[in-house]
Amino acid sequence: MPLLNFTITALGPLVFNERKPDGQFRASTPYISGGVIRGALAQQLIDADQVDSDEFRMLFTEEDAPLFRSAYPSSSDGDGSNGTFRRSCLLPATAYSCKTEGGFEKHGVYDILIDRLCCETLDVRIPYLPRCNHSDHKSKPERVETFGGFYFTGKNGKRGVSVPSKLLTRVALNRQRRVAEDRMLYSPLVLSESSASGASTTFHGAILVNERNHSVVKEYLPQLTHIGGGVTRGFGQVEVALIPEILDDLPARLERFNAVARRRWTLWEQLPHGQKNPAQSPQNGTFFSILLLSDGILRQADWGQTVRLTP
């Protein structure tokens, strides 16, 4: 099934709350979930009185309805209009960085997945304790910690992607008198429509479509003008644009992944280790990783929930 790629450019502050707030401050997620995009598109058709139309059924109620992926923050690899649009990727849960100088622009970010796999599979007798060996530590490795967020690969290597945010203050209204309510302030932490350099806040997303509903999504998606929460309070104004297909050379990525796995395996097996299973060696098979791009519910054969991937 083909992917329909698109960008969402903020024209005003955006706010996407995962849950109802229970205090004064309301934080927004740094990305746009697929459910939010799907809901905004559905609301657009509802407002146009097309709930009973064939288009609405194709997009939301039929069994082969489109699958909406989350839209992640994107960046420009360069300055101003000369920059190249770069979509971002979600950092895996196994990404680590220096505890004191963490980040791509500081001591770097690295993935411990392959090293941890080699250490545990070979049953290495030395505890696996990753450390930061940056030259700033002067031969005294520093502790590391998990590092989350988004990144993209540009002409100068990997760089982190951050979403600009700002704190606004709003006053609640009295529902009966339609005036400001005394001592009822709230402060939403919203995503800013632009960064300090003036670059627009942009997100990249994709929708999994089939031949039947492809043209419907292509027609209605660019018509979205508002998305997220707080629309009646001036939030959520966006511009949606379709972009060409972004090619992903999966065989090349898989080969690079296995080349690194074989190289690291050769280093780890030089250490004292227990009995190794030849079938688990990267020399006798192909390794691959699975990265969840959104929350997932895994089920067992009897439809019970589990947290372990099975064949």
Protein Blocks (a to p, Z undefined) as FASTA:
>chain_A
ZZdddddddfbdcdddfbdcfbfbdcddfbdcfklmmmmmmmmmmmnopmlpmklmmmmm
mmkbccdddddddddedehjlbccdddddddfkbccdfklgcjklnopadfklmmmmmmm
nopabdcddddfbfklnopacdddddeddddddfkopadddddddddddddddfklopac
ehiacddddddfbdfkopacdddddddddfklmmmmmmmmmmpmbgcehklnopaiacdd
ddddddddfklmmmmmmmmmmmmmmmmmmpccddddfklpcklcccdddddfbdcddddf
kopacfbdcZZ
